[in-house]
Amino acid sequence: TNKDLLLLKNMKVNFVYLPNKKNVYNIKRKHKIKLNKKDQILCAKHRKGHFEGVIHVMDRLTNLIKPKKIFMGEKDYQQLYLIKKYIKNKYKSTIISCKTTRDTKKLALSSRNVHLTKKQLTYAGKLAQDLIYFKKNLFKKKNIQKLIKLKKNLLEKLYNINIEYLELRNKFNLKKTNKINNSKLFIAYYINKIRLIDNF
């Protein structure tokens, strides 16, 4: 969009690749991209076909551009994990992860935030702060999975939201874990009809 181009111009970006549909989809694929069963978790479980589509486009773009480096944010950590896994096995490009950018209320910046009211943005910020504090305190606790389940129920009542998942997983292989070291707490939830994701 023009807004994106203006942002890039202000950041002193020299070149922008703006392909049309034909440029990207000029060759038919022989094989469909399929996720392994072990990767059909978190958002892949709830948004069937989403990551296959993302990997498909990334595969085509990487093949076209042949970049040395690809910068991707950690807010959609599962997407970063899957693309990293796929790209590094096929191309020489290096994927560099970028930390999630948050506002002063600790809410992760997202294009979806514009669809939230001021009150909903406040709730989403408080939820993020709540989970950051909760994760820090899990270091001292036992029965972590039970505590996460209780926390999920409490957050739904407290913020009047529908939580799709709240799970602690190892950040290197995304397997469920009871260990806080090298872990991330993943959440996907709906405020009204807007779906937000985050990890801590």
C-alpha positions as CSV (number, residue, x, y, z in Angstrom):
1,T,0.0,0.0,0.0
2,N,1.0,3.7,-0.3
3,K,1.3,3.9,3.5
4,D,3.8,1.0,3.5
5,L,5.8,2.6,0.7
6,L,5.9,5.9,2.6
7,L,7.2,4.1,5.7
8,L,9.9,2.4,3.7
9,K,10.9,5.7,2.1
10,N,11.2,7.4,5.5
11,M,13.4,4.4,6.6
12,K,15.7,5.2,3.6
13,V,15.0,1.9,1.8
14,N,16.5,2.1,-1.7
15,F,14.6,-0.7,-3.5
16,V,11.2,-2.3,-3.2
17,Y,10.1,-5.3,-5.2
18,L,6.4,-5.0,-6.2
19,P,5.6,-8.2,-8.2
20,N,2.2,-8.7,-9.9
21,K,0.4,-12.1,-9.6
22,K,1.9,-13.3,-12.9
23,N,5.5,-12.7,-11.6
24,V,4.9,-14.9,-8.5
25,Y,2.6,-17.6,-9.9
26,N,4.1,-18.0,-13.4
27,I,5.0,-21.7,-12.8
28,K,2.7,-24.4,-11.6
29,R,3.9,-26.4,-8.6
30,K,4.4,-30.1,-9.0
31,H,4.1,-30.9,-5.3
32,K,1.8,-29.4,-2.7
33,I,3.3,-28.2,0.5
34,K,2.2,-30.2,3.5
35,L,3.0,-29.7,7.1
36,N,4.2,-32.7,9.1
37,K,1.7,-34.0,11.7
38,K,3.9,-32.7,14.5
39,D,3.7,-29.2,13.1
40,Q,-0.1,-29.1,13.0
41,I,-0.3,-27.4,16.3
42,L,-1.2,-23.9,17.7
43,C,-2.4,-21.7,14.7
44,A,-1.8,-24.6,12.2
45,K,-4.4,-26.6,14.1
46,H,-7.0,-23.8,14.1
47,R,-6.3,-22.2,10.7
48,K,-6.2,-25.2,8.3
49,G,-4.1,-24.5,5.2
50,H,-2.8,-21.1,6.4
51,F,0.9,-21.9,6.9
52,E,0.9,-24.1,3.8
53,G,-0.2,-21.0,1.8
54,V,2.4,-18.7,3.6
55,I,5.3,-21.2,2.9
56,H,4.1,-21.6,-0.7
57,V,4.4,-17.8,-1.3
58,M,7.7,-17.5,0.6
59,D,9.1,-20.4,-1.4
60,R,8.2,-18.6,-4.7
61,L,9.5,-15.2,-3.5
62,T,12.8,-16.6,-2.2
63,N,13.3,-18.5,-5.5
64,L,12.6,-15.3,-7.4
65,I,14.6,-12.8,-5.3
66,K,17.3,-15.1,-3.9
67,P,17.9,-12.9,-0.9
68,K,21.0,-13.3,1.3
69,K,19.0,-12.4,4.4
70,I,15.3,-12.5,5.3
71,F,14.1,-10.6,8.4
72,M,11.0,-11.9,10.1
73,G,9.2,-10.8,13.3
74,E,8.8,-13.1,16.4
75,K,5.2,-12.1,17.0
76,D,4.0,-15.0,14.7
77,Y,6.7,-17.3,16.2
78,Q,5.2,-20.4,14.7
79,Q,5.3,-18.9,11.2
80,L,8.9,-17.8,11.7
81,Y,9.7,-21.4,12.9
82,L,8.1,-23.1,10.0
83,I,9.5,-20.8,7.3
84,K,13.0,-21.0,8.8
85,K,12.7,-24.8,8.8
86,Y,11.6,-24.9,5.2
87,I,13.8,-22.2,3.7
88,K,17.1,-23.3,5.3
89,N,16.7,-26.8,3.8
90,K,16.2,-25.5,0.3
91,Y,17.9,-22.1,-0.1
92,K,21.1,-20.4,1.0
93,S,19.1,-17.5,2.5
94,T,19.6,-16.8,6.2
95,I,16.4,-16.0,8.2
96,I,17.0,-13.4,11.0
97,S,14.4,-13.2,13.7
98,C,13.4,-9.7,14.9
99,K,12.0,-9.1,18.4
100,T,8.3,-8.3,18.7
101,T,7.7,-4.5,18.8
102,R,5.3,-3.5,21.6
103,D,3.6,-0.3,22.6
104,T,3.9,1.4,26.0
105,K,1.1,-0.9,27.4
106,K,3.1,-4.0,26.2
107,L,0.6,-4.9,23.5
108,A,2.3,-6.4,20.4
109,L,2.0,-4.1,17.4
110,S,-0.3,-5.6,14.7
111,S,-2.3,-4.4,11.7
112,R,-5.3,-6.0,13.4
113,N,-5.1,-3.5,16.4
114,V,-6.8,-0.8,14.3
115,H,-10.0,-2.8,14.4
116,L,-10.1,-2.6,18.2
117,T,-11.8,0.1,20.3
118,K,-9.8,2.1,22.8
119,K,-11.3,0.0,25.6
120,Q,-10.4,-3.2,23.8
121,L,-6.8,-2.0,23.2
122,T,-6.5,-1.3,26.9
123,Y,-7.8,-4.8,27.8
124,A,-5.4,-6.4,25.2
125,G,-2.5,-4.4,26.8
126,K,-3.4,-5.5,30.3
127,L,-3.7,-9.1,29.1
128,A,-0.1,-8.9,27.6
129,Q,1.2,-7.4,30.9
130,D,-0.7,-10.1,32.9
131,L,0.9,-12.9,30.8
132,I,4.4,-11.5,31.0
133,Y,4.1,-11.4,34.8
134,F,2.5,-14.9,34.8
135,K,5.4,-16.4,32.7
136,K,8.0,-14.9,34.9
137,N,6.4,-16.4,38.0
138,L,6.2,-19.8,36.5
139,F,9.9,-20.3,37.3
140,K,9.0,-20.9,40.9
141,K,6.0,-23.2,40.3
142,K,5.2,-26.8,40.0
143,N,2.2,-28.3,38.1
144,I,2.7,-25.8,35.3
145,Q,0.2,-27.3,32.9
146,K,-2.5,-27.1,35.6
147,L,-1.6,-23.5,36.4
148,I,-1.9,-22.6,32.7
149,K,-5.3,-24.2,32.4
150,L,-6.5,-22.2,35.4
151,K,-5.0,-19.0,34.0
152,K,-6.8,-19.5,30.7
153,N,-10.2,-19.8,32.5
154,L,-9.4,-16.8,34.6
155,L,-8.3,-14.6,31.7
156,E,-11.5,-15.5,29.7
157,K,-13.7,-14.3,32.6
158,L,-11.6,-11.3,33.5
159,Y,-11.3,-9.8,30.0
160,N,-14.4,-11.3,28.5
161,I,-12.4,-13.0,25.7
162,N,-12.5,-16.3,24.0
163,I,-9.0,-18.0,24.2
164,E,-8.3,-20.5,21.4
165,Y,-5.2,-21.7,23.0
166,L,-2.7,-20.9,25.8
167,E,0.2,-23.3,25.7
168,L,3.8,-23.5,26.9
169,R,6.1,-24.9,24.3
170,N,9.9,-25.3,23.7
171,K,11.1,-22.5,21.5
172,F,13.4,-24.7,19.5
173,N,11.1,-27.5,18.5
174,L,7.6,-26.2,19.6
175,K,6.9,-29.3,21.6
176,K,4.8,-28.9,24.7
177,T,7.0,-28.5,27.8
178,N,6.9,-28.2,31.6
179,K,10.2,-26.5,31.6
180,I,10.4,-22.7,31.6
181,N,14.0,-22.5,30.3
182,N,14.0,-22.1,26.5
183,S,10.2,-21.9,26.4
184,K,7.5,-19.6,25.1
185,L,4.0,-19.1,26.3
186,F,1.7,-18.9,23.2
187,I,-1.7,-17.4,23.1
188,A,-4.4,-16.9,20.4
189,Y,-7.7,-15.2,21.5
190,Y,-10.6,-13.3,20.2
191,I,-11.7,-9.8,21.4
192,N,-15.2,-9.5,19.9
193,K,-14.5,-11.0,16.4
194,I,-10.8,-9.9,16.1
195,R,-8.3,-12.7,16.5
196,L,-5.0,-11.7,18.1
197,I,-1.9,-13.9,18.7
198,D,1.2,-13.3,20.9
199,N,4.0,-15.1,22.7
200,F,6.1,-14.4,25.8
